[in-house]
Structure formats: C-alpha cells, structure tokens
Amino acid sequence: EKTQNLFRVVQEALTNIEKHSYATQVSIFFKTEKSDDKENTVIYITDDGIGISNEHLTEKMKDKSHLGLRSMKDRMDLIGGSIEFVSDQDCGMEIIVRI
C-alpha cells in the first residue's frame, strides 16, 4: 500500500510538471534520514519551471476542481507520510515527500 501510494504521488508530480511547469529539467532524489531511532525515506522532486506563488498554491489546494495536488496530500496522509510544496513564482518547484 505504501509503495503504490508513493508511486502514484511521484507519478502525479511528474504529470503536473509536464502539464504546467514549462520545466526543462526535473530531478528526483531519494534519501534516508535517521532521527530518534526512526528511519524516514525522503523523496525530493524538483523542477526549474515557472513555479507558483504561495497564495495560488493555497487556493489550488482548497479548490475541489484541482484534484492532483489534493490527491497527493491525501495519499500521503493515508500512509502516515507528509508532503510539502515549496515554490515561488518564476523559481520552479520542489516537492518533498516524507514517509
């Protein structure tokens, strides 16, 4: 269940990059972090596209017609993980997934 949901989150991120970002480069980086006797897998998905303002990102997360970002968050909540969207207009986007 965790693997399938992680796959779908990464797949949705790449789909969004292709459709909306106008990026020329995308990077996916996997890392294991250790803290307090726990091991977390962290996935960084970064593009060099047009980015999005924090206000617009917040609006999209609330809007029921934009299911992609919301479904990514819902999938991570379902498996006990987290997702963070870091972006600014004209500065690309980084998506940080932790499980």
N, C-alpha and C positions, 0 to 999 in steps of 0.2 A: 504494500500500500504506500509506504513512504517513497520507495523508488519510483513508482508510477506517478505519484503526485509531483515529485521533484522533476521528473522528465517533462511532465505537462507544463510546469511553471517555466522551465527553461525554453521549451518549445514556444510558449506564448510570448515570452520575452523576445525571442528571435523573430517571431512573426510581427510583433509590434515594431521592432527595429526596421524590418524590411518595409512595412507599410507606411510608417510615419516619420522616421528619423532623418532620412536622407543621408545616412551614415556611409562613409567609405571604408571604415574599419570597425570590427567588433572583436572584443576579446572575452574569453571565458576562462576564469581562473578558479581552480578548486584548492582549498586549503583546509588543513585540520588545525583547530585551535584547542589547546588544553587549558582548563581553568577549574579550580576547585574539584579535582578528581573527576571532571567531566571532559569528554571529548566532543567537540562540535565540528561538523562539516560546514564550511562557508563557501558559497559559490558567488563569485563576482562576475557580473555580466556588464561590460562597459562598451559604449559606442561613442563615436566622435560626431554624432549628428547634431541636429538643431536644438535638441533639448526641449525643456518645457518649464515654464515658471512654476514656482511652488503653489501659487494661487490656482492656476489652471489645473495642476495635478490634483489638488484637493477637490476641485469641482468635479473632475473626471471620476474620482474615487466614489463620490456621492451620487453621481448620475447613473440611474439604472440602465440607460441605453449604452453605457460603456462597460461591458461585462469583462473585458480582458484583464484589466488591472484588478478589478474586484475579485475575479475568479482566482487570480494568482494569490491574492491575500487570503481568500477563503480556503484554498488548498493548503497553504502553509499553516493556517490556524488549525485545520483539521488534523494535521500530523504533528502538532506541537512545535512548529517552527515559527520563524518570523521572516518578514520581507521588508526591505527598506528601499525606497526610490529616492535617489539623490540626483538632482538635476537643477539646471538653471538655463534660462533662455540663451540659445546660441553656444552652449557649453557641453553638449552631449548629455548622456545619462549613465548613471551607474545603478545597477540593481544588486542589492546584497541580500542573499538568501542564507539563513542560518537554520540548522537542524541538529 
